[in-house]
Amino acid sequence: MSLDPLNTVVHPVNSVGTRELVHRYADELLGNGMEVRQSEILAMIYARNDRKASPNLVNDEIKKFWMETGPKLNARLRRPGVPDSVVARFEEVWDIALKAAGDSHAIELQAFQKATRDAEVNCRNAQESEKKAIEQFNDRLSEVEGLRADKIQLSEQLASHEAERRNLQKQVEDLNLKVVELTASKHEELQRMTEFHQSAVDAHKQERQEQQLRYEALSEKADQARIAAEQVREELKKEAEENLIGRENHLMRETARMRDELNKNMDELSKKLKGAESEVEALRIQRSNASEDAAAAKGRLAETERTVARLEASLAQQHDQNRALQDALMESLRSIKSGGNESAESPRLTTDKK
C-alpha cells in the first residue's frame, strides 16, 4: 500500500481518535517504504493534528498494527512470482496507460496555457483598476485636503464663537453685578422710603392725636364757655333789665368768636391732614417707580440670558457640524485606505495564480 505524501490530508483536531491516527500514519510510513517508529508517528500527530499523543498509547497501537499487518505481509511474501506472460500483458497495459496519461497531460497543458493567458488579461485589467484606484485615491486626497481646510476654518470660527461667548458671559456677569448693586441700592432706597413713609405716617398720627387733643381741649373750653355763659345768663337774669340785652349780645359775640376760632383750627387741621396724605401718595408713587425700575432691570437681565442661550445653542450647532465633518473625514480616509488595500491585494492574487 503506497501513499502520496503531497496528497496527505491533515485532519481536524477532534475529528479522529489518536488510536486511528496511529494506524493511519503507520500505514502511510509503511507504504512510503519507511520504518514505522514511535518517534515518527508522535511527530506526525503533533505536526498534522496539533495533538500530543501518549508514547505508551502509540507504542501499544504500533504493536496492534504489526499484529494486524504482519500476517498480510507474510502471505504476500509466500505468494509465487508473477508469470512472464502476465508481466508482458501488464507492460502493454502500462504503455496504453502512459499514452493516455500523455494525451491527458497535453490537454491539461493547453488548459493551463489558456488559464495563463486569462491570468495575464486579468493582470492587465487589475493594473488598469489599480491605476483608476490611484486616480480615485488622488481625488479623495484632494477632497480630504479640502475637508481639512474646512476643519481649520470651522476651528477658527469655533474659537471666535468661544471668545465671543466668553465676552458675552463676562458682560452677563457684569450685568448681574450691576443688577445686584442696583437691586441693593433700590432695596436700600425702598427701605429708606418705607421708613420715611412710616415715620411720616407716625408723625401724621401723632399730629392728628395732638390736633384731636387740641380739638378736645377747645371743645372743653367751648363747653366751659357755654357753661359760663349759662351761668352769666342766669346771673344776668337777676340783674336789671336794662343791662340784660347788652350782656347777652356780648356773650353771643364771644360765642361766635370762639366758634369761628374753633372752625379755623379745624380747617387748618384738615389742610395739614390733606398735605400728609399727599406726601404719603407721593411716597407710594416713588415706591412704585422703584419697583418698575427693578422689574425693567430684571427684564434686561432675562433678555441677556436669552441672548446667551441663543449663542450657546449656536455654539453647540457649530460643534455638531465640526463633529460631523470630522466623522466624514475619518470615513473618507477609511474608505480610501480600504480601496487601496483591495487594489494592492488584486495583483498579488493574480501573481500567485501564475
Secondary structure, DSSP 8 states (H G I E B T S, - for coil): ----GGG-----TTTS-HHHHHHHHHHHHHHTT----HHHHHHHHHHHH-----HHHHHHHHHHHHHHHHHHHHHHHHS----HHHHHHHHHHHHHHHHHHHHHHHHHHHHHHHHHHHHHHHHHHHHHHHHHHHHHHHHHHHHHHHHHHHHHHHHHHHHHHHHHHHHHHHHHHHHHHHHHHHHHHHHHHHHHHHHHHHHHHHHHHHHHHHHHHHHHHHHHHHHHHHHHHHHHHHHHHHS-HHHHHHHHHHHHHHHHHHHHHHHHHHHHHHHHHHHHHHHHHHHHHHHHHHHHHHHHHHHHHHHHHHHHHHHHHHHHHHHHHHHHHHHHHHHHHHHHHHHHHHHHHHHHHHHHH-
